Amino acid sequence: MTENVHAAPKFEAVVSGEARPENRSVALLFGTADGEKYSLEFDARIVPATITALASLLGQVVSDLPEDDQPNFQVLKTTGMGLAMNPQGRLGLTLALEGGGEMTLELAKADLPVLREQIDEAISISEEPRH
C-alpha cells in the first residue's frame, strides 16, 4: 500500500508567527521565492521536536559547504537573556526572543570558558569603531 504524502513548496522566509493558546498550537506564515505565502499550524507538543529536527538537519546541509557558499540565515533577535538551571543542576542560557518566545540552551560545563572568551571577543568587536 502506497502512502500518500503531500509535498509543500520550498519555503525561503518566515514571514510571521502566531501563538494559538485556545488551540494549543503555533502557526507560522512562510514565504516562497515567487512571493506565495503558506500558513502551517503545529500542535504545541511537537514544537520542540520540530526545532530539534530542523537544527540537526540544517547542520548536515551546511557542514560541507565552502564558507563563501554558506546561506545567509535569517536572524533570531533577542530582547533579553539570563542563566537557567534545571533540577539536575545543569546550566542553560535562556534567550528571550522578539515576539515573546523563549529558548533555553543547555550548556556543557566544558563550553563555559569558551563562551566567556567569545563574549569578551564580542564586546571588544562591538566597541570598535565602524568604517
QUIJO-V92381 format. One record per pair of residues at least 24 apart in sequence whose ideal C-beta (glycine too) atoms are under 8 Angstrom apart, sorted by the first residue. I is the first residue (numbers start at 1). J is the second residue. D is the distance in Angstrom with one decimal. If there is no record, write none. Layout:
# QUIJO-V92381
I:J:D  I:J:D
This chain:
# QUIJO-V92381
8:38:6.6  8:40:7.7  9:36:7.0  9:38:7.0  11:38:7.0  13:74:6.9  14:74:6.3  17:99:6.7  19:100:7.7  76:103:7.8
